[in-house]
Amino acid sequence: MVAKLKIHNDCGLENEKIEFMHDVLVGLSSEKKKIPSKYFYDEAGSELFNQITRHPDYYLTACELEILRSFRKEIAQLLKKEPFNLIELGPGEGIKSRLLIEQFLSDHLSFNYCTIDISKNYLEQLVRRFNQQLPSLQIIAINSDFSDGIKWLGNKSKKRNFVLFLGSSIGNFNIPKSRRFLQDIRNALHIGDYMLISFDLRKDVDILLHAYNDSSGLTCAFNLNLLHRINRELQANFNIDSFAHYSTYNAHEGAMESFLISRENQLVTIASLNRDFMFEKFESIHVESSYKYLFSQIDKLAENSHFEIKKTYLDTKGYFVNSLWQAK
Ligand code: AVJ
């Protein structure tokens, strides 16, 4: 019997805590304080993010699910010819990829599924659920961030690869970082391999503002949870109530930007770092940028990372795109 629950974390996660300490130290010591958004996803943060994706104000997930339901048959058709590795970066709950996988299985495609996520919690749940719901699926789960996952991806398999990079996860990278990241993916692939990648498009600013300031306060709790995490994992004493969540749209960057703003002058001690940090009243911590794309930017990104755009799938509102790329 093949062990289906195989969570590899030999990609550098032993250093996870040290990296977290380092990033918090550097981020809170800089003139404009910041903490990378990848640290949102501890257990509580992952659960809050799940709830966000189901909230009507957060239109992104509903749009992408609509796209995948409409086009999964067409995608399966394209992959029919030969066996392939299905590789997913950041599956989250796996609701999106499950739509594709079910289609592939019912069309008798020959493939295995390799999934890479920074949240061990997400991975364990995903593997458990997929083992139940899709018992014939072979799964390899890698617990690492995308960059380490990509290195792992440069595997020796000669099979066709089909990479899923969904959820507009790329939105957390700025354009230069996106370009480098996509180039790294491209370098790990062979000519002819495919990638399905999603982008959230530029749209009415009000719609964006509501998505990142949802009416139930989920995004607020999601962002503030970062401080809870630092309190717990780095023995800090952030008073969560003395920070406010603020998300705004930077039209020139084309990005939703989220901040935690100190409500008062305060000193925060982070015992693991053996350091105190001074926050002035109204001083901000940048915690996330979520880039929204122009079609011309997507074209350029594909071009610069040596992919050809084969198909562009849109939802009916025209809010979101899933773009099918092929390695040149
Ligand atoms: C998972 C990065 C796509 O930026 O929209 C949701 C994370 N942040 N609400 C996004 C998020 C606030 C999300 N991504």
py3Dmol code that shows the C-alpha trace and the ligand (Angstrom):
import py3Dmol

protein = """\
ATOM      1  CA  MET A   1       0.000   0.000   0.000  1.00  0.00           C
ATOM      2  CA  VAL A   2       1.434   3.350  -1.063  1.00  0.00           C
ATOM      3  CA  ALA A   3       1.476   5.941   1.699  1.00  0.00           C
ATOM      4  CA  LYS A   4      -0.695   8.726   0.427  1.00  0.00           C
ATOM      5  CA  LEU A   5      -0.099  11.108   3.274  1.00  0.00           C
ATOM      6  CA  LYS A   6       3.390  12.263   2.566  1.00  0.00           C
ATOM      7  CA  ILE A   7       4.088  15.747   3.778  1.00  0.00           C
ATOM      8  CA  HIS A   8       7.605  16.761   2.897  1.00  0.00           C
ATOM      9  CA  ASN A   9       9.004  19.657   4.790  1.00  0.00           C
ATOM     10  CA  ASP A  10      12.638  19.254   3.997  1.00  0.00           C
ATOM     11  CA  CYS A  11      12.613  22.433   1.939  1.00  0.00           C
ATOM     12  CA  GLY A  12      13.820  24.756   4.628  1.00  0.00           C
ATOM     13  CA  LEU A  13      10.911  24.945   7.032  1.00  0.00           C
ATOM     14  CA  GLU A  14      13.169  24.059   9.981  1.00  0.00           C
ATOM     15  CA  ASN A  15      14.342  27.595   9.472  1.00  0.00           C
ATOM     16  CA  GLU A  16      10.795  28.881   9.433  1.00  0.00           C
ATOM     17  CA  LYS A  17      10.907  30.313  12.924  1.00  0.00           C
ATOM     18  CA  ILE A  18      14.271  31.971  12.341  1.00  0.00           C
ATOM     19  CA  GLU A  19      13.014  33.474   9.104  1.00  0.00           C
ATOM     20  CA  PHE A  20       9.891  34.749  10.881  1.00  0.00           C
ATOM     21  CA  MET A  21      12.037  36.335  13.622  1.00  0.00           C
ATOM     22  CA  HIS A  22      14.308  37.871  11.031  1.00  0.00           C
ATOM     23  CA  ASP A  23      11.471  39.281   8.936  1.00  0.00           C
ATOM     24  CA  VAL A  24       9.698  40.760  11.954  1.00  0.00           C
ATOM     25  CA  LEU A  25      12.930  42.277  13.249  1.00  0.00           C
ATOM     26  CA  VAL A  26      13.843  43.827   9.913  1.00  0.00           C
ATOM     27  CA  GLY A  27      10.253  44.857   9.150  1.00  0.00           C
ATOM     28  CA  LEU A  28       9.590  46.588  12.458  1.00  0.00           C
ATOM     29  CA  SER A  29      13.035  48.219  12.523  1.00  0.00           C
ATOM     30  CA  SER A  30      12.625  49.907   9.168  1.00  0.00           C
ATOM     31  CA  GLU A  31      11.490  53.479   8.848  1.00  0.00           C
ATOM     32  CA  LYS A  32       8.173  52.480   7.312  1.00  0.00           C
ATOM     33  CA  LYS A  33       7.219  49.451   9.394  1.00  0.00           C
ATOM     34  CA  LYS A  34       6.099  46.346   7.540  1.00  0.00           C
ATOM     35  CA  ILE A  35       5.535  42.612   7.966  1.00  0.00           C
ATOM     36  CA  PRO A  36       5.303  40.235   4.969  1.00  0.00           C
ATOM     37  CA  SER A  37       1.774  39.018   4.250  1.00  0.00           C
ATOM     38  CA  LYS A  38       2.885  35.397   3.989  1.00  0.00           C
ATOM     39  CA  TYR A  39       2.786  35.297   7.807  1.00  0.00           C
ATOM     40  CA  PHE A  40      -1.010  35.681   7.860  1.00  0.00           C
ATOM     41  CA  TYR A  41      -1.503  31.954   7.447  1.00  0.00           C
ATOM     42  CA  ASP A  42      -1.141  30.346  10.849  1.00  0.00           C
ATOM     43  CA  GLU A  43      -4.003  28.098  11.915  1.00  0.00           C
ATOM     44  CA  ALA A  44      -6.370  30.900  12.918  1.00  0.00           C
ATOM     45  CA  GLY A  45      -5.349  33.042   9.936  1.00  0.00           C
ATOM     46  CA  SER A  46      -5.961  30.206   7.488  1.00  0.00           C
ATOM     47  CA  GLU A  47      -9.422  29.662   8.954  1.00  0.00           C
ATOM     48  CA  LEU A  48     -10.205  33.386   8.701  1.00  0.00           C
ATOM     49  CA  PHE A  49      -9.017  33.401   5.105  1.00  0.00           C
ATOM     50  CA  ASN A  50     -11.344  30.464   4.327  1.00  0.00           C
ATOM     51  CA  GLN A  51     -14.227  32.511   5.696  1.00  0.00           C
ATOM     52  CA  ILE A  52     -13.170  35.548   3.651  1.00  0.00           C
ATOM     53  CA  THR A  53     -13.271  33.482   0.446  1.00  0.00           C
ATOM     54  CA  ARG A  54     -16.923  32.617   1.184  1.00  0.00           C
ATOM     55  CA  HIS A  55     -17.943  36.191   1.935  1.00  0.00           C
ATOM     56  CA  PRO A  56     -19.981  37.945  -0.791  1.00  0.00           C
ATOM     57  CA  ASP A  57     -17.846  41.099  -0.518  1.00  0.00           C
ATOM     58  CA  TYR A  58     -14.747  39.092  -1.438  1.00  0.00           C
ATOM     59  CA  TYR A  59     -15.845  38.540  -5.057  1.00  0.00           C
ATOM     60  CA  LEU A  60     -12.549  36.935  -6.161  1.00  0.00           C
ATOM     61  CA  THR A  61     -13.205  33.319  -5.171  1.00  0.00           C
ATOM     62  CA  ALA A  62     -16.748  33.207  -6.548  1.00  0.00           C
ATOM     63  CA  CYS A  63     -15.503  34.588  -9.877  1.00  0.00           C
ATOM     64  CA  GLU A  64     -12.739  32.030 -10.118  1.00  0.00           C
ATOM     65  CA  LEU A  65     -15.038  29.127  -9.243  1.00  0.00           C
ATOM     66  CA  GLU A  66     -17.419  30.277 -11.972  1.00  0.00           C
ATOM     67  CA  ILE A  67     -14.555  30.336 -14.490  1.00  0.00           C
ATOM     68  CA  LEU A  68     -13.270  26.898 -13.520  1.00  0.00           C
ATOM     69  CA  ARG A  69     -16.755  25.355 -13.721  1.00  0.00           C
ATOM     70  CA  SER A  70     -17.286  26.812 -17.177  1.00  0.00           C
ATOM     71  CA  PHE A  71     -13.971  25.816 -18.679  1.00  0.00           C
ATOM     72  CA  ARG A  72     -12.798  22.679 -16.913  1.00  0.00           C
ATOM     73  CA  LYS A  73     -14.065  20.404 -19.711  1.00  0.00           C
ATOM     74  CA  GLU A  74     -12.093  22.381 -22.260  1.00  0.00           C
ATOM     75  CA  ILE A  75      -8.959  22.219 -20.087  1.00  0.00           C
ATOM     76  CA  ALA A  76      -9.341  18.456 -19.614  1.00  0.00           C
ATOM     77  CA  GLN A  77      -9.649  18.075 -23.384  1.00  0.00           C
ATOM     78  CA  LEU A  78      -6.340  19.831 -23.871  1.00  0.00           C
ATOM     79  CA  LEU A  79      -4.481  17.582 -21.400  1.00  0.00           C
ATOM     80  CA  LYS A  80      -6.002  14.337 -22.602  1.00  0.00           C
ATOM     81  CA  LYS A  81      -3.200  13.224 -24.892  1.00  0.00           C
ATOM     82  CA  GLU A  82      -0.491  12.237 -22.418  1.00  0.00           C
ATOM     83  CA  PRO A  83       0.127  11.509 -18.707  1.00  0.00           C
ATOM     84  CA  PHE A  84       1.086  14.567 -16.654  1.00  0.00           C
ATOM     85  CA  ASN A  85       2.045  15.903 -13.229  1.00  0.00           C
ATOM     86  CA  LEU A  86      -0.541  18.267 -11.805  1.00  0.00           C
ATOM     87  CA  ILE A  87       1.373  20.683  -9.550  1.00  0.00           C
ATOM     88  CA  GLU A  88      -0.469  23.179  -7.409  1.00  0.00           C
ATOM     89  CA  LEU A  89       1.120  26.150  -5.656  1.00  0.00           C
ATOM     90  CA  GLY A  90      -0.935  27.234  -2.638  1.00  0.00           C
ATOM     91  CA  PRO A  91      -4.039  25.021  -2.869  1.00  0.00           C
ATOM     92  CA  GLY A  92      -5.725  26.548   0.194  1.00  0.00           C
ATOM     93  CA  GLU A  93      -8.760  24.406   0.858  1.00  0.00           C
ATOM     94  CA  GLY A  94      -8.429  22.775  -2.565  1.00  0.00           C
ATOM     95  CA  ILE A  95     -11.953  23.696  -3.630  1.00  0.00           C
ATOM     96  CA  LYS A  96     -10.736  25.167  -6.901  1.00  0.00           C
ATOM     97  CA  SER A  97      -8.368  22.378  -7.837  1.00  0.00           C
ATOM     98  CA  ARG A  98     -10.943  19.774  -6.856  1.00  0.00           C
ATOM     99  CA  LEU A  99     -13.211  21.077  -9.608  1.00  0.00           C
ATOM    100  CA  LEU A 100     -10.463  20.377 -12.131  1.00  0.00           C
ATOM    101  CA  ILE A 101      -9.345  17.094 -10.586  1.00  0.00           C
ATOM    102  CA  GLU A 102     -12.891  15.687 -10.612  1.00  0.00           C
ATOM    103  CA  GLN A 103     -13.192  16.576 -14.265  1.00  0.00           C
ATOM    104  CA  PHE A 104      -9.802  14.994 -15.053  1.00  0.00           C
ATOM    105  CA  LEU A 105     -10.692  11.813 -13.178  1.00  0.00           C
ATOM    106  CA  SER A 106     -14.076  11.481 -14.825  1.00  0.00           C
ATOM    107  CA  ASP A 107     -12.431  11.950 -18.236  1.00  0.00           C
ATOM    108  CA  HIS A 108      -9.890   9.210 -17.317  1.00  0.00           C
ATOM    109  CA  LEU A 109      -6.828  11.417 -17.656  1.00  0.00           C
ATOM    110  CA  SER A 110      -3.599   9.952 -16.327  1.00  0.00           C
ATOM    111  CA  PHE A 111      -1.971  12.234 -13.737  1.00  0.00           C
ATOM    112  CA  ASN A 112      -0.694  12.565 -10.201  1.00  0.00           C
ATOM    113  CA  TYR A 113      -1.136  15.553  -7.912  1.00  0.00           C
ATOM    114  CA  CYS A 114       1.658  17.420  -6.170  1.00  0.00           C
ATOM    115  CA  THR A 115       0.722  20.293  -3.918  1.00  0.00           C
ATOM    116  CA  ILE A 116       2.873  22.947  -2.228  1.00  0.00           C
ATOM    117  CA  ASP A 117       1.663  25.138   0.624  1.00  0.00           C
ATOM    118  CA  ILE A 118       3.233  27.219   3.376  1.00  0.00           C
ATOM    119  CA  SER A 119       0.502  26.217   5.836  1.00  0.00           C
ATOM    120  CA  LYS A 120       0.992  22.728   7.234  1.00  0.00           C
ATOM    121  CA  ASN A 121      -2.494  22.961   8.557  1.00  0.00           C
ATOM    122  CA  TYR A 122      -3.959  23.539   5.080  1.00  0.00           C
ATOM    123  CA  LEU A 123      -1.921  20.650   3.685  1.00  0.00           C
ATOM    124  CA  GLU A 124      -2.952  18.134   6.322  1.00  0.00           C
ATOM    125  CA  GLN A 125      -6.603  18.974   5.918  1.00  0.00           C
ATOM    126  CA  LEU A 126      -6.327  18.916   2.141  1.00  0.00           C
ATOM    127  CA  VAL A 127      -4.646  15.516   2.030  1.00  0.00           C
ATOM    128  CA  ARG A 128      -7.193  14.078   4.456  1.00  0.00           C
ATOM    129  CA  ARG A 129     -10.120  15.462   2.470  1.00  0.00           C
ATOM    130  CA  PHE A 130      -8.764  14.468  -0.943  1.00  0.00           C
ATOM    131  CA  ASN A 131      -7.974  10.949   0.297  1.00  0.00           C
ATOM    132  CA  GLN A 132     -11.632  10.630   1.252  1.00  0.00           C
ATOM    133  CA  GLN A 133     -13.256  12.400  -1.650  1.00  0.00           C
ATOM    134  CA  LEU A 134     -10.861  11.360  -4.416  1.00  0.00           C
ATOM    135  CA  PRO A 135      -9.510   7.983  -3.254  1.00  0.00           C
ATOM    136  CA  SER A 136      -7.857   7.136  -6.573  1.00  0.00           C
ATOM    137  CA  LEU A 137      -5.725  10.304  -6.575  1.00  0.00           C
ATOM    138  CA  GLN A 138      -1.992   9.997  -5.873  1.00  0.00           C
ATOM    139  CA  ILE A 139      -0.924  12.965  -3.743  1.00  0.00           C
ATOM    140  CA  ILE A 140       2.451  14.376  -2.800  1.00  0.00           C
ATOM    141  CA  ALA A 141       2.271  17.283  -0.347  1.00  0.00           C
ATOM    142  CA  ILE A 142       5.159  19.689   0.161  1.00  0.00           C
ATOM    143  CA  ASN A 143       5.152  21.996   3.146  1.00  0.00           C
ATOM    144  CA  SER A 144       7.164  25.012   2.029  1.00  0.00           C
ATOM    145  CA  ASP A 145       6.790  28.497   0.649  1.00  0.00           C
ATOM    146  CA  PHE A 146       6.476  28.987  -3.110  1.00  0.00           C
ATOM    147  CA  SER A 147      10.132  29.750  -3.738  1.00  0.00           C
ATOM    148  CA  ASP A 148      11.352  26.585  -2.057  1.00  0.00           C
ATOM    149  CA  GLY A 149       8.493  24.697  -3.706  1.00  0.00           C
ATOM    150  CA  ILE A 150       9.664  25.889  -7.107  1.00  0.00           C
ATOM    151  CA  LYS A 151      13.148  24.580  -6.468  1.00  0.00           C
ATOM    152  CA  TRP A 152      11.609  21.240  -5.635  1.00  0.00           C
ATOM    153  CA  LEU A 153       9.511  21.505  -8.762  1.00  0.00           C
ATOM    154  CA  GLY A 154      12.584  21.422 -10.952  1.00  0.00           C
ATOM    155  CA  ASN A 155      12.176  17.676 -10.654  1.00  0.00           C
ATOM    156  CA  LYS A 156      13.572  15.052 -12.908  1.00  0.00           C
ATOM    157  CA  SER A 157      10.221  13.848 -14.170  1.00  0.00           C
ATOM    158  CA  LYS A 158      10.029  13.749 -17.954  1.00  0.00           C
ATOM    159  CA  LYS A 159       6.260  13.886 -17.894  1.00  0.00           C
ATOM    160  CA  ARG A 160       4.358  16.940 -19.021  1.00  0.00           C
ATOM    161  CA  ASN A 161       3.778  19.348 -16.115  1.00  0.00           C
ATOM    162  CA  PHE A 162       0.593  21.291 -15.550  1.00  0.00           C
ATOM    163  CA  VAL A 163       1.033  23.952 -12.879  1.00  0.00           C
ATOM    164  CA  LEU A 164      -1.906  25.519 -11.048  1.00  0.00           C
ATOM    165  CA  PHE A 165      -1.261  28.919  -9.539  1.00  0.00           C
ATOM    166  CA  LEU A 166      -4.783  29.963  -8.602  1.00  0.00           C
ATOM    167  CA  GLY A 167      -6.519  32.268  -6.144  1.00  0.00           C
ATOM    168  CA  SER A 168      -4.692  35.288  -7.627  1.00  0.00           C
ATOM    169  CA  SER A 169      -1.939  34.391  -5.186  1.00  0.00           C
ATOM    170  CA  ILE A 170       0.485  36.193  -7.474  1.00  0.00           C
ATOM    171  CA  GLY A 171      -1.288  39.392  -6.407  1.00  0.00           C
ATOM    172  CA  ASN A 172       0.829  39.595  -3.257  1.00  0.00           C
ATOM    173  CA  PHE A 173       3.982  40.094  -5.334  1.00  0.00           C
ATOM    174  CA  ASN A 174       4.810  43.405  -6.944  1.00  0.00           C
ATOM    175  CA  ILE A 175       5.458  43.331 -10.682  1.00  0.00           C
ATOM    176  CA  PRO A 176       9.263  42.824 -10.607  1.00  0.00           C
ATOM    177  CA  LYS A 177       8.899  40.083  -7.991  1.00  0.00           C
ATOM    178  CA  SER A 178       6.113  38.461 -10.052  1.00  0.00           C
ATOM    179  CA  ARG A 179       8.348  38.493 -13.078  1.00  0.00           C
ATOM    180  CA  ARG A 180      11.233  36.847 -11.223  1.00  0.00           C
ATOM    181  CA  PHE A 181       8.935  34.298  -9.671  1.00  0.00           C
ATOM    182  CA  LEU A 182       7.349  33.359 -13.007  1.00  0.00           C
ATOM    183  CA  GLN A 183      10.800  33.103 -14.554  1.00  0.00           C
ATOM    184  CA  ASP A 184      11.762  30.696 -11.770  1.00  0.00           C
ATOM    185  CA  ILE A 185       8.685  28.608 -12.496  1.00  0.00           C
ATOM    186  CA  ARG A 186       9.454  28.681 -16.212  1.00  0.00           C
ATOM    187  CA  ASN A 187      13.027  27.531 -15.540  1.00  0.00           C
ATOM    188  CA  ALA A 188      11.722  24.572 -13.573  1.00  0.00           C
ATOM    189  CA  LEU A 189       9.507  23.527 -16.510  1.00  0.00           C
ATOM    190  CA  HIS A 190      10.024  22.042 -19.957  1.00  0.00           C
ATOM    191  CA  ILE A 191       8.967  23.530 -23.272  1.00  0.00           C
ATOM    192  CA  GLY A 192       5.303  22.744 -23.844  1.00  0.00           C
ATOM    193  CA  ASP A 193       4.384  22.477 -20.149  1.00  0.00           C
ATOM    194  CA  TYR A 194       1.262  24.333 -19.084  1.00  0.00           C
ATOM    195  CA  MET A 195       0.347  26.684 -16.274  1.00  0.00           C
ATOM    196  CA  LEU A 196      -3.104  27.924 -15.288  1.00  0.00           C
ATOM    197  CA  ILE A 197      -2.600  31.189 -13.443  1.00  0.00           C
ATOM    198  CA  SER A 198      -5.174  33.627 -12.138  1.00  0.00           C
ATOM    199  CA  PHE A 199      -5.135  37.402 -11.873  1.00  0.00           C
ATOM    200  CA  ASP A 200      -7.575  39.774 -10.273  1.00  0.00           C
ATOM    201  CA  LEU A 201      -8.275  42.591 -12.710  1.00  0.00           C
ATOM    202  CA  ARG A 202      -8.471  46.347 -12.177  1.00  0.00           C
ATOM    203  CA  LYS A 203     -12.046  47.401 -11.566  1.00  0.00           C
ATOM    204  CA  ASP A 204     -14.272  49.985  -9.847  1.00  0.00           C
ATOM    205  CA  VAL A 205     -12.467  51.109  -6.735  1.00  0.00           C
ATOM    206  CA  ASP A 206     -15.597  50.701  -4.564  1.00  0.00           C
ATOM    207  CA  ILE A 207     -15.752  47.012  -5.346  1.00  0.00           C
ATOM    208  CA  LEU A 208     -12.091  46.634  -4.365  1.00  0.00           C
ATOM    209  CA  LEU A 209     -12.537  48.583  -1.147  1.00  0.00           C
ATOM    210  CA  HIS A 210     -15.453  46.384  -0.070  1.00  0.00           C
ATOM    211  CA  ALA A 211     -13.503  43.204  -0.803  1.00  0.00           C
ATOM    212  CA  TYR A 212     -10.736  44.252   1.588  1.00  0.00           C
ATOM    213  CA  ASN A 213     -13.021  45.887   4.183  1.00  0.00           C
ATOM    214  CA  ASP A 214     -15.761  43.267   4.267  1.00  0.00           C
ATOM    215  CA  SER A 215     -18.961  44.083   6.118  1.00  0.00           C
ATOM    216  CA  SER A 216     -18.454  41.238   8.624  1.00  0.00           C
ATOM    217  CA  GLY A 217     -15.032  42.398   9.741  1.00  0.00           C
ATOM    218  CA  LEU A 218     -13.327  39.188   8.632  1.00  0.00           C
ATOM    219  CA  THR A 219     -10.491  40.965   6.820  1.00  0.00           C
ATOM    220  CA  CYS A 220      -9.947  43.163   9.851  1.00  0.00           C
ATOM    221  CA  ALA A 221      -9.650  40.095  12.098  1.00  0.00           C
ATOM    222  CA  PHE A 222      -7.431  38.380   9.500  1.00  0.00           C
ATOM    223  CA  ASN A 223      -4.980  41.280   9.475  1.00  0.00           C
ATOM    224  CA  LEU A 224      -4.963  41.776  13.247  1.00  0.00           C
ATOM    225  CA  ASN A 225      -4.369  38.044  13.701  1.00  0.00           C
ATOM    226  CA  LEU A 226      -0.818  38.721  12.546  1.00  0.00           C
ATOM    227  CA  LEU A 227      -0.217  40.504  15.869  1.00  0.00           C
ATOM    228  CA  HIS A 228      -1.758  37.591  17.796  1.00  0.00           C
ATOM    229  CA  ARG A 229       0.654  35.302  15.970  1.00  0.00           C
ATOM    230  CA  ILE A 230       3.657  37.441  16.881  1.00  0.00           C
ATOM    231  CA  ASN A 231       2.462  37.551  20.491  1.00  0.00           C
ATOM    232  CA  ARG A 232       2.205  33.776  20.621  1.00  0.00           C
ATOM    233  CA  GLU A 233       5.185  32.661  18.546  1.00  0.00           C
ATOM    234  CA  LEU A 234       7.666  35.403  19.388  1.00  0.00           C
ATOM    235  CA  GLN A 235       6.539  36.119  22.955  1.00  0.00           C
ATOM    236  CA  ALA A 236       5.416  39.676  22.252  1.00  0.00           C
ATOM    237  CA  ASN A 237       2.935  41.881  24.059  1.00  0.00           C
ATOM    238  CA  PHE A 238       1.011  43.633  21.285  1.00  0.00           C
ATOM    239  CA  ASN A 239      -2.250  45.026  22.614  1.00  0.00           C
ATOM    240  CA  ILE A 240      -4.408  44.100  19.624  1.00  0.00           C
ATOM    241  CA  ASP A 241      -7.133  46.615  20.492  1.00  0.00           C
ATOM    242  CA  SER A 242      -4.683  49.459  20.154  1.00  0.00           C
ATOM    243  CA  PHE A 243      -4.254  48.837  16.406  1.00  0.00           C
ATOM    244  CA  ALA A 244      -6.762  49.583  13.647  1.00  0.00           C
ATOM    245  CA  HIS A 245      -7.062  47.830  10.293  1.00  0.00           C
ATOM    246  CA  TYR A 246      -7.001  50.130   7.254  1.00  0.00           C
ATOM    247  CA  SER A 247      -7.124  49.058   3.600  1.00  0.00           C
ATOM    248  CA  THR A 248      -6.916  51.491   0.750  1.00  0.00           C
ATOM    249  CA  TYR A 249      -6.461  51.469  -3.006  1.00  0.00           C
ATOM    250  CA  ASN A 250      -3.321  52.836  -4.611  1.00  0.00           C
ATOM    251  CA  ALA A 251      -4.510  53.617  -8.142  1.00  0.00           C
ATOM    252  CA  HIS A 252      -1.051  54.266  -9.496  1.00  0.00           C
ATOM    253  CA  GLU A 253       0.331  50.965  -8.242  1.00  0.00           C
ATOM    254  CA  GLY A 254      -2.940  49.214  -9.026  1.00  0.00           C
ATOM    255  CA  ALA A 255      -2.855  47.611  -5.593  1.00  0.00           C
ATOM    256  CA  MET A 256      -5.029  47.275  -2.548  1.00  0.00           C
ATOM    257  CA  GLU A 257      -2.757  48.113   0.376  1.00  0.00           C
ATOM    258  CA  SER A 258      -3.480  47.033   3.949  1.00  0.00           C
ATOM    259  CA  PHE A 259      -2.089  48.563   7.097  1.00  0.00           C
ATOM    260  CA  LEU A 260      -2.371  48.226  10.836  1.00  0.00           C
ATOM    261  CA  ILE A 261      -2.362  51.698  12.385  1.00  0.00           C
ATOM    262  CA  SER A 262      -1.340  52.360  15.962  1.00  0.00           C
ATOM    263  CA  ARG A 263      -4.130  54.095  17.874  1.00  0.00           C
ATOM    264  CA  GLU A 264      -1.698  55.513  20.443  1.00  0.00           C
ATOM    265  CA  ASN A 265       1.935  56.058  21.398  1.00  0.00           C
ATOM    266  CA  GLN A 266       3.045  52.683  22.676  1.00  0.00           C
ATOM    267  CA  LEU A 267       5.998  50.449  23.308  1.00  0.00           C
ATOM    268  CA  VAL A 268       5.792  46.793  22.294  1.00  0.00           C
ATOM    269  CA  THR A 269       8.211  44.189  23.605  1.00  0.00           C
ATOM    270  CA  ILE A 270       9.074  41.162  21.505  1.00  0.00           C
ATOM    271  CA  ALA A 271      10.852  38.894  23.968  1.00  0.00           C
ATOM    272  CA  SER A 272      12.188  36.383  21.386  1.00  0.00           C
ATOM    273  CA  LEU A 273      13.954  39.229  19.636  1.00  0.00           C
ATOM    274  CA  ASN A 274      15.030  40.786  22.890  1.00  0.00           C
ATOM    275  CA  ARG A 275      13.814  44.117  21.537  1.00  0.00           C
ATOM    276  CA  ASP A 276      11.304  46.885  22.190  1.00  0.00           C
ATOM    277  CA  PHE A 277       9.584  48.697  19.343  1.00  0.00           C
ATOM    278  CA  MET A 278       8.166  52.185  19.644  1.00  0.00           C
ATOM    279  CA  PHE A 279       4.903  52.967  17.833  1.00  0.00           C
ATOM    280  CA  GLU A 280       3.825  56.529  17.523  1.00  0.00           C
ATOM    281  CA  LYS A 281       0.148  57.368  17.436  1.00  0.00           C
ATOM    282  CA  PHE A 282      -1.065  56.954  13.779  1.00  0.00           C
ATOM    283  CA  GLU A 283       2.101  55.155  12.727  1.00  0.00           C
ATOM    284  CA  SER A 284       1.378  52.307  10.308  1.00  0.00           C
ATOM    285  CA  ILE A 285       2.593  48.779   9.669  1.00  0.00           C
ATOM    286  CA  HIS A 286       2.209  47.729   6.032  1.00  0.00           C
ATOM    287  CA  VAL A 287       0.920  44.141   6.040  1.00  0.00           C
ATOM    288  CA  GLU A 288      -0.242  43.408   2.503  1.00  0.00           C
ATOM    289  CA  SER A 289      -0.399  44.595  -1.081  1.00  0.00           C
ATOM    290  CA  SER A 290      -2.800  42.864  -3.453  1.00  0.00           C
ATOM    291  CA  TYR A 291      -2.020  43.825  -7.026  1.00  0.00           C
ATOM    292  CA  LYS A 292      -4.823  44.186  -9.557  1.00  0.00           C
ATOM    293  CA  TYR A 293      -3.915  43.681 -13.177  1.00  0.00           C
ATOM    294  CA  LEU A 294      -4.354  45.365 -16.530  1.00  0.00           C
ATOM    295  CA  PHE A 295      -4.539  42.967 -19.494  1.00  0.00           C
ATOM    296  CA  SER A 296      -1.413  44.597 -20.901  1.00  0.00           C
ATOM    297  CA  GLN A 297       0.480  43.752 -17.689  1.00  0.00           C
ATOM    298  CA  ILE A 298      -0.541  40.106 -17.950  1.00  0.00           C
ATOM    299  CA  ASP A 299       0.648  40.020 -21.573  1.00  0.00           C
ATOM    300  CA  LYS A 300       3.989  41.514 -20.594  1.00  0.00           C
ATOM    301  CA  LEU A 301       4.477  39.150 -17.674  1.00  0.00           C
ATOM    302  CA  ALA A 302       3.884  36.129 -19.897  1.00  0.00           C
ATOM    303  CA  GLU A 303       6.224  37.497 -22.522  1.00  0.00           C
ATOM    304  CA  ASN A 304       9.001  38.327 -20.023  1.00  0.00           C
ATOM    305  CA  SER A 305       8.867  34.920 -18.415  1.00  0.00           C
ATOM    306  CA  HIS A 306       8.833  33.013 -21.725  1.00  0.00           C
ATOM    307  CA  PHE A 307       5.296  31.748 -21.709  1.00  0.00           C
ATOM    308  CA  GLU A 308       2.781  31.947 -24.509  1.00  0.00           C
ATOM    309  CA  ILE A 309      -0.792  32.821 -23.529  1.00  0.00           C
ATOM    310  CA  LYS A 310      -2.981  30.091 -25.008  1.00  0.00           C
ATOM    311  CA  LYS A 311      -6.351  31.075 -23.529  1.00  0.00           C
ATOM    312  CA  THR A 312      -7.814  33.813 -21.364  1.00  0.00           C
ATOM    313  CA  TYR A 313     -10.866  32.759 -19.379  1.00  0.00           C
ATOM    314  CA  LEU A 314     -13.047  35.479 -17.835  1.00  0.00           C
ATOM    315  CA  ASP A 315     -15.984  35.402 -15.442  1.00  0.00           C
ATOM    316  CA  THR A 316     -19.267  36.951 -16.639  1.00  0.00           C
ATOM    317  CA  LYS A 317     -18.698  40.172 -14.687  1.00  0.00           C
ATOM    318  CA  GLY A 318     -15.243  40.567 -16.181  1.00  0.00           C
ATOM    319  CA  TYR A 319     -13.641  40.916 -12.747  1.00  0.00           C
ATOM    320  CA  PHE A 320     -11.137  38.086 -12.821  1.00  0.00           C
ATOM    321  CA  VAL A 321      -9.109  36.043 -15.287  1.00  0.00           C
ATOM    322  CA  ASN A 322      -7.679  32.567 -15.436  1.00  0.00           C
ATOM    323  CA  SER A 323      -4.970  32.535 -18.030  1.00  0.00           C
ATOM    324  CA  LEU A 324      -3.655  29.358 -19.607  1.00  0.00           C
ATOM    325  CA  TRP A 325       0.026  29.642 -20.428  1.00  0.00           C
ATOM    326  CA  GLN A 326       2.392  27.320 -22.224  1.00  0.00           C
ATOM    327  CA  ALA A 327       6.156  27.310 -21.724  1.00  0.00           C
ATOM    328  CA  LYS A 328       7.994  28.525 -24.848  1.00  0.00           C
TER     329      LYS A 328
END
"""
ligand_1 = """\
14
AVJ
C -4.675 35.066 -1.111
C -3.280 36.891 -1.664
C -5.106 36.332 -3.073
O -4.765 39.383 -1.689
O -6.825 38.948 -2.106
C -7.706 38.305 1.206
C -5.350 37.457 0.525
N -6.025 39.442 1.874
N -8.162 39.346 1.911
C -5.745 38.654 -1.614
C -6.342 38.379 1.190
C -7.152 40.045 2.327
C -5.612 37.298 -0.931
N -4.657 36.399 -1.664
"""
view = py3Dmol.view(width=600, height=400)
view.addModel(protein, "pdb")
view.setStyle({"model": 0}, {"cartoon": {"style": "trace"}})
view.addModel(ligand_1, "xyz")
view.setStyle({"model": 1}, {"stick": {}})
view.zoomTo()
view.show()
